[in-house]
């Protein structure tokens, strides 16, 4: 299946949640996988839009549409607006979305010099769980990152996401104790991998997607 002229939406990078007016909680995601996917898919002729968090951009050229965000709520609004207003064939949701946010957002800067400060966190909503409710026909690729976990645990969590979000593919990825990247790609029928390195993951993931008859979905 050719990806030429397919409309593909990618999310990438970390998200922020505010603590007060100047402080945030974030994560260490780089957005590299999403950026690599955007470049490669564009070279294959796809029409790519990239919703990119607060990371430095590589040279993406003028033909890849880049929509920037920083905060969780911005990502949620941008993503849902894109899905409701435009006709995408594929969504690759690789952004590292915040799992928790402070229960209380301080409306001014918390003063420095306090002897201690306790923040009570609460879960954020699961954006990926709402995607198929907005666009049931969309081909959805989710990501599940579990650092320093064994293969059985990693795949178990990926299967849980696959079922819960009604995703078509899930990338289960990890970093071992040496910092080496390893990933698996799973669907309802098969596990692909292990795959070492982000470049190899990008190539394998695209190969899998190209073998899906998305036009007939």
HELIX and SHEET records of a PDB file:
HELIX    1   1 UNK A   32  UNK A   43  1                                  12    
HELIX    2   2 UNK A   72  UNK A   85  1                                  14    
HELIX    3   3 UNK A  128  UNK A  134  1                                   7    
HELIX    4   4 UNK A  151  UNK A  165  1                                  15    
HELIX    5   5 UNK A  198  UNK A  210  1                                  13    
HELIX    6   6 UNK A  214  UNK A  216  5                                   3    
SHEET    1   A 8 UNK A  65  UNK A  68  0                                        
SHEET    2   A 8 UNK A  47  UNK A  52  1                                        
SHEET    3   A 8 UNK A   7  UNK A  12  1                                        
SHEET    4   A 8 UNK A  90  UNK A  93  1                                        
SHEET    5   A 8 UNK A 139  UNK A 145  1                                        
SHEET    6   A 8 UNK A 169  UNK A 175  1                                        
SHEET    7   A 8 UNK A 181  UNK A 186 -1                                        
SHEET    8   A 8 UNK A 191  UNK A 196 -1                                        
SHEET    1   B 2 UNK A  17  UNK A  18  0                                        
SHEET    2   B 2 UNK A  24  UNK A  25 -1                                        
SHEET    1   C 2 UNK A 100  UNK A 102  0                                        
SHEET    2   C 2 UNK A 121  UNK A 123 -1                                        
END                                                                             
